[in-house]
Amino acid sequence: MVSFEMNDRKKIGLGLTGFGIFFSFLGIIFFFDKGLLAMGNILFISGVTLTIGLKSTMQFFMKPQNFKGTISFGVGFFFVVIGWPIFGMILETYGFVVLFSGFWPTLAVFLQRIPILGWLFQQPYVRSLLDRYRGRRVPV
């Protein structure tokens, strides 16, 4: 059962995940610095593990429909560590998109409720794109 309470472990996990994203962003900004990218990856993975738990993390990454994303993310991480950061980040980005593709509709609904961004997402063109992505039939 999923627990929605915010204990100290989850707070630390969210912090580590945030720092992982921040260090990965810095690594990209500083011309694919492999040290920052590797540190960002380690912090991101450890943060996700602390936030949702080890068992849930393993179940998520080992689902048969997530194998393609898991393998490309892992191989990309390996390439970043051995010194090929551009190729590694391309693989990691692909793996990230494949792994978390199920969360995009939820993210879109969340973004529609943010005051300024919500107005942007309510525009007809953007709304038709979101509806098409969700699988609804939209006339062109």
C-alpha positions as CSV (number, residue, x, y, z in Angstrom):
1,M,0.0,0.0,0.0
2,V,1.3,3.5,-0.9
3,S,1.8,5.8,2.1
4,F,1.2,9.5,1.5
5,E,2.6,10.7,4.8
6,M,5.8,12.7,4.6
7,N,8.4,11.2,6.9
8,D,12.0,12.2,7.2
9,R,13.2,9.5,4.8
10,K,10.9,10.8,2.1
11,K,12.0,14.4,2.7
12,I,15.6,13.4,2.4
13,G,14.8,11.4,-0.8
14,L,13.0,14.4,-2.4
15,G,16.0,16.6,-1.5
16,L,18.4,14.1,-3.0
17,T,16.3,13.8,-6.1
18,G,16.2,17.6,-6.5
19,F,19.9,17.9,-6.0
20,G,20.4,15.1,-8.6
21,I,18.4,17.1,-11.1
22,F,20.3,20.2,-10.2
23,F,23.7,18.6,-10.6
24,S,22.7,17.0,-13.9
25,F,21.6,20.4,-15.1
26,L,24.9,21.9,-14.1
27,G,26.7,19.1,-15.8
28,I,24.9,19.9,-19.0
29,I,25.5,23.6,-18.7
30,F,29.2,23.1,-18.1
31,F,29.6,21.4,-21.4
32,F,28.8,17.8,-20.3
33,D,31.1,17.7,-17.3
34,K,31.2,14.0,-16.5
35,G,31.8,14.5,-12.7
36,L,28.7,16.6,-12.3
37,L,26.6,14.4,-14.5
38,A,27.7,11.2,-12.6
39,M,27.1,12.9,-9.2
40,G,23.6,14.0,-10.5
41,N,22.8,10.5,-11.6
42,I,23.8,9.0,-8.3
43,L,21.9,11.6,-6.3
44,F,18.8,11.1,-8.5
45,I,18.7,7.3,-8.2
46,S,19.4,7.4,-4.5
47,G,16.7,10.1,-4.0
48,V,14.1,8.1,-5.9
49,T,15.0,5.0,-3.9
50,L,14.6,6.8,-0.6
51,T,11.4,8.5,-1.6
52,I,9.4,5.5,-2.8
53,G,11.4,2.7,-1.1
54,L,13.8,0.0,-2.3
55,K,11.1,-2.6,-3.1
56,S,9.0,-0.2,-5.1
57,T,12.0,1.1,-6.9
58,M,13.1,-2.4,-7.9
59,Q,9.5,-3.2,-9.0
60,F,9.3,0.0,-11.1
61,F,12.6,-0.6,-12.9
62,M,12.0,-4.3,-13.4
63,K,8.6,-4.2,-15.0
64,P,8.6,-5.8,-18.4
65,Q,7.3,-2.7,-20.1
66,N,10.0,-0.6,-18.5
67,F,13.0,-2.8,-19.6
68,K,13.8,-0.7,-22.6
69,G,14.0,2.4,-20.5
70,T,15.8,0.8,-17.6
71,I,18.5,-0.7,-19.9
72,S,19.0,2.5,-21.8
73,F,19.2,4.6,-18.6
74,G,21.7,2.1,-17.1
75,V,23.9,2.0,-20.2
76,G,23.7,5.8,-20.4
77,F,24.9,6.1,-16.8
78,F,27.7,3.7,-17.6
79,F,28.8,5.8,-20.5
80,V,28.8,8.9,-18.4
81,V,31.0,7.3,-15.8
82,I,33.5,5.9,-18.3
83,G,33.9,9.3,-19.9
84,W,31.4,9.6,-22.8
85,P,29.0,12.1,-21.3
86,I,27.2,13.3,-24.5
87,F,26.3,9.8,-25.7
88,G,25.5,8.7,-22.2
89,M,23.1,11.7,-21.6
90,I,21.4,10.9,-24.9
91,L,20.8,7.4,-23.8
92,E,19.7,8.5,-20.3
93,T,17.3,11.0,-21.7
94,Y,15.7,8.4,-23.9
95,G,15.5,6.0,-21.0
96,F,14.0,8.7,-18.7
97,V,11.3,9.5,-21.3
98,V,10.5,5.8,-21.8
99,L,10.4,5.1,-18.0
100,F,8.3,8.0,-17.0
101,S,6.0,8.2,-20.1
102,G,3.1,7.0,-18.0
103,F,3.4,10.1,-15.7
104,W,3.1,12.7,-18.5
105,P,-0.7,13.0,-18.5
106,T,-0.6,13.4,-14.7
107,L,2.1,16.1,-15.0
108,A,-0.1,17.8,-17.7
109,V,-3.1,18.0,-15.3
110,F,-0.8,19.3,-12.5
111,L,0.6,22.0,-14.8
112,Q,-2.9,23.1,-15.8
113,R,-3.6,23.9,-12.2
114,I,-0.6,26.2,-11.7
115,P,-1.8,29.8,-12.0
116,I,0.3,31.2,-14.9
117,L,1.2,28.0,-16.6
118,G,-2.4,26.8,-16.3
119,W,-3.6,29.6,-18.5
120,L,-1.1,28.6,-21.1
121,F,-2.1,25.0,-21.0
122,Q,-5.8,26.0,-21.4
123,Q,-5.2,27.5,-24.8
124,P,-7.0,25.6,-27.6
125,Y,-3.9,24.5,-29.5
126,V,-2.0,23.2,-26.5
127,R,-5.2,21.6,-25.2
128,S,-5.8,19.8,-28.5
129,L,-2.2,18.5,-28.3
130,L,-2.7,17.3,-24.8
131,D,-6.0,15.6,-25.7
132,R,-4.4,13.9,-28.6
133,Y,-1.5,12.6,-26.4
134,R,-4.0,11.2,-23.9
135,G,-5.6,9.3,-26.7
136,R,-8.9,11.2,-27.0
137,R,-10.3,11.7,-30.5
138,V,-9.8,15.3,-31.4
139,P,-11.0,16.7,-34.8
140,V,-8.2,18.3,-36.8
